[in-house]
Amino acid sequence: MLKGWIAGTGLVLAAGVAAELVGGRAFARLVREDVRALQDRASSEEVKLVSEEMLVGLPEPVQRYLRYTGVVGKPFVRRAQLRQSGRMLLGRGQPWVPLKAEEWYAAQPPGFVWDATLFVGPLPVVRARDMYRAGEGHMLIKVASAFTVADAKGEELDQGEMMRYLNEMMWFPSAFLADNVSFEALDATSARVTLTDHGRRVTATLFFDADGRLSEFEGRRYADGELETWSVPVTAYGELAGLNLPTRCKAVWKLARGDEDYIEVTVTELHHDF
């Protein structure tokens, strides 16, 4: 999820609808190529089912959570695709703007492509493509789909996008049972989870409510060059793809100067590919 990159884009919002139409087609082609590359790498191992035996040895709240989702007896997800609507803060002191997004995931090896459009009134003014693939992150943001605002890569972004992926495994929770995921017991309502990929590890804390639902994800991500606490509270649950999963959440930076919410999304559609 994005932070801080879009502040100041109002200076170029007058780029015009024509640029959006031309740039939009090029941006869509780029996203299609990224999604194809992601899905082509997805594992084609034989389909297997999640069993109760696979939960043995996991921290007790993690077992309750996986049972609550309904994954036991269901196939492991290879790929997933979702649609979101919501709103995003353009920057500190800037207004919230509506967004619509589509996202594709590969479970093994881990990866995602997020394609988001931000609107001012009815006009699509910002396109963002956030991605994690082959251990590397890449954030591309364009105004009117044509004028580049950010084209970010590097180790800090790699870590941040990997942390984002770990969080969003909540939409295909069978991924928590993969060989590259490990857990550490904390207490009756929380556990620590670690994802390993391409020689890098990211660790976060999962918090659960009394019913077994994941209520909050908290880890450390880079913000403005510093590792900061990044939190994703889950604010609603519902049935998606035949499972009990988060339908609404937000993202919050927990900074020394105070908490800063910057995005809120609702999942409107989710598909799993086994």
Order of alpha helices (4+ residues) and beta strands (2+ residues): alpha-alpha-beta-beta-beta-beta-beta-beta-alpha-beta-beta-beta-beta-beta-beta-beta
